[in-house]
Amino acid sequence: MERKFNNYMSKEIRNSITEKAEKLWGEDLHKNKLNSQHFIQLKNIFLTHWDRELKGDFLEIGCGTGADLEYFLKIKNLKTVTAIDIGKNIDDLKKKYKMYSHANIIRASALNLPFEKNKFNIVYSFGVFHHTEYPTKCIEESYRVLKKNGVIFLYLYSAHEDIFFKRLGILFEKKLMQVYKSISYSNQNKISGVLSPICWLIFTVPSRILELIGLKKFSKKIPFFFGTHPFSLINDLKDRLMAPVNHRFEKNEIKDILESYKFKEIKIEKNSSGLYIFAKK
Ligand SMILES: C[S@@+](CC[C@H](N)C(=O)[O-])C[C@H]1O[C@@H](n2cnc3c(N)ncnc32)[C@H](O)[C@@H]1O
């Protein structure tokens, strides 16, 4: 398991993953933009744990635009709120949230957290570990910085081992990522602009029709079901296709990984959007 997700990458490849991540998110997608909030998905799935556990010292790993961070900063029961990301835009976030005296916003990597062990009651990370070269190292680091009985709330990409259409989509994604790797950043941007209306027509429109005829659950299994207009998918396409790496986990794989790091009370909900995870140290 370790091997599959650690993959023994050379230093050059590891550096290039970091560089690409910094450029895509820190200097482009997250520069001066506020994403939609994602915490609500984990909250809805693990409502009881969420209400019970959100107190004490909190760490968000990979805070991106700060959309979720803004919510956490306002939770009264959180004594301190720490957020890290490797993106340059972290400096803007530091300025933006300087009025929160309990906030600590730092530019750092999930692979090497600049904190002593047993520091946090909660680690939260949405859509980050699968974009790093060693997702298992991110899990190991999360475990290290958690206090005993501390909890992790995590969202990761799913391998969708049981959804045929999604697996087809993943295959297509892999092929396109190979093409993207051979062209310049600006051309990757242009292609994403062209692909957005195409994906909207092929995926979003049929998904909307299914929803209209009452097949709501099935409509959500179609990629890009959330599109709102022909060009609404550009940033999602960039997020997927221009990402340096997209690891995907089967439900049992992630359970085994968490167990191997001694996490307990592991709960994993898999749906058509991905893997939603709760576990305790
Ligand atoms: C898809 S975005 C998700 C951002 C945010 N969590 C959200 O839900 O909108 C991935 C984020 O992971 C960050 N990231 C990638 N590799 C990282 C690493 N090694 N350490 C910390 N953050 C990383 C990127 O800079 C980016 O902000």
The ligand as an SDF file (V2000), in Angstrom:
LIG
                    3D

 27 29  0  0  0  0  0  0  0  0999 V2000
   -8.0450   21.4970   -5.0550 C   0  0  0  0  0  0  0  0  0  0  0  0
   -7.3270   22.6860   -4.0290 S   0  0  0  0  0  0  0  0  0  0  0  0
   -8.3410   22.5490   -2.5560 C   0  0  0  0  0  0  0  0  0  0  0  0
   -8.3280   23.8020   -1.7330 C   0  0  0  0  0  0  0  0  0  0  0  0
   -9.3210   23.8560   -0.5570 C   0  0  0  0  0  0  0  0  0  0  0  0
   -9.0290   22.8440    0.4300 N   0  0  0  0  0  0  0  0  0  0  0  0
  -10.7280   23.7240   -1.0320 C   0  0  0  0  0  0  0  0  0  0  0  0
  -11.4310   22.8140   -0.6400 O   0  0  0  0  0  0  0  0  0  0  0  0
  -11.1430   24.5890   -1.8320 O   0  0  0  0  0  0  0  0  0  0  0  0
   -5.8150   21.9210   -3.5280 C   0  0  0  0  0  0  0  0  0  0  0  0
   -4.9960   22.7810   -2.5780 C   0  0  0  0  0  0  0  0  0  0  0  0
   -3.9260   21.9900   -2.0620 O   0  0  0  0  0  0  0  0  0  0  0  0
   -2.7740   22.7890   -1.9820 C   0  0  0  0  0  0  0  0  0  0  0  0
   -1.6050   21.9040   -1.9540 N   0  0  0  0  0  0  0  0  0  0  0  0
   -1.1170   21.1180   -2.9390 C   0  0  0  0  0  0  0  0  0  0  0  0
   -0.0520   20.4410   -2.5110 N   0  0  0  0  0  0  0  0  0  0  0  0
    0.1520   20.7990   -1.2230 C   0  0  0  0  0  0  0  0  0  0  0  0
    1.1020   20.4600   -0.2130 C   0  0  0  0  0  0  0  0  0  0  0  0
    2.0930   19.6060   -0.4560 N   0  0  0  0  0  0  0  0  0  0  0  0
    1.0060   21.0350    1.0050 N   0  0  0  0  0  0  0  0  0  0  0  0
    0.0150   21.9370    1.2790 C   0  0  0  0  0  0  0  0  0  0  0  0
   -0.9130   22.2990    0.3720 N   0  0  0  0  0  0  0  0  0  0  0  0
   -0.8570   21.7430   -0.8500 C   0  0  0  0  0  0  0  0  0  0  0  0
   -2.8630   23.6720   -3.2090 C   0  0  0  0  0  0  0  0  0  0  0  0
   -2.0360   24.8110   -3.1230 O   0  0  0  0  0  0  0  0  0  0  0  0
   -4.3420   23.9700   -3.2210 C   0  0  0  0  0  0  0  0  0  0  0  0
   -4.6390   25.1200   -2.4570 O   0  0  0  0  0  0  0  0  0  0  0  0
  1  2  1  0
  2  3  1  0
  2 10  1  0
  3  4  1  0
  4  5  1  0
  5  6  1  0
  5  7  1  0
  7  8  2  0
  7  9  1  0
 10 11  1  0
 11 12  1  0
 11 26  1  0
 12 13  1  0
 13 14  1  0
 13 24  1  0
 14 15  1  0
 14 23  1  0
 15 16  2  0
 16 17  1  0
 17 18  1  0
 17 23  2  0
 18 19  1  0
 18 20  2  0
 20 21  1  0
 21 22  2  0
 22 23  1  0
 24 25  1  0
 24 26  1  0
 26 27  1  0
M  CHG  2   2   1   9  -1
M  END
$$$$
